[in-house]
Amino acid sequence: MKLPMTLVALCLTPLFVNAGEVSVTWKDFKEYRDVRPGNETRGSFYERVEKQFTKHMEELAEQLPEGYKLAVSFDEIDLAGDVHYGISDIRVIKPIHFPRLEISYQLTDQAGKTIAQENAVKLKDMSFMDRIKRGLDESFYYEKRLLTEWFEDDLMKKVSL
């Protein structure tokens, strides 16, 4: 049985269209408080951090209404854990070394009007290890959770849907 093309198109079209955009700005990674690699080269680790954080911000921006643009600058990064140097350099995650991020952002609507803008927004989770960890183990889980909570609890409240 063949379905009419319009019915097929309707089935493949999402029920709601959200397609916000994001642009991410970085400092020189050597200037951040703690973006030290454990057992990989600095260059590839910095690349991985940038790629993972940017991808996460792009996924979050998909929740924004179509035409909205979010510009985020990572002003400070202090990853969860601390690198212990020795025979094998590794990042050890302990409660005392909680994740901290400082970001600046600007959110504009379809017409280019600034909806929200803040500088030096400090994000931290001092009890990051006391909370239930959901999902699979993924790179920079705690930092991504900080960004998600900021996005959902703060930024999305400023968006008029």
Steps between C-alpha positions, in 0.01 A plus 500: 500500500641838398449800722436834334814719507330770709422244772858375493627859522273570797627191679862607449444864601558575867200621698685807620778694337778620721819591332701750696862559409805531720847640456770420755809708573810369673809651662841345460464172691823566691326798666223291660536399865492122442473348157802277546506167322558178682644239269474672162676785324394856578400578143271201457353548849425868434343401169285240673385746768409758236319246283305342788393832657407652163297193403321508835416869458369429148274226639368737767442777244268268307246570776496870414231634267586525133707805420635550853877531529709432806859623521694339785853577611686267735687746720627249758509121517595285798421139417381254764787319663869570500786359295748288696836481332713191524582197290154529350340845512131463585212726601371393840144602584446585868233715667750770591572573131152597383428629146489876446423695188471870438314604188373813333209485261261694282166366377326671209162433342404468132504879454847529656368656822699408810281289728760428768863584555734441792873507560697285742222253586657264753386139483619248758379185668669442835296183562545357150592154628205480740244511221379208294693465178257436218585343169813344368849602591589782269779750475458809716173375647506734800579811296228417247254455785592849626435645155171312462372614837593862425335478160177342625468677837619847405521570129181324383297699753602815314372366168138578414372202307 
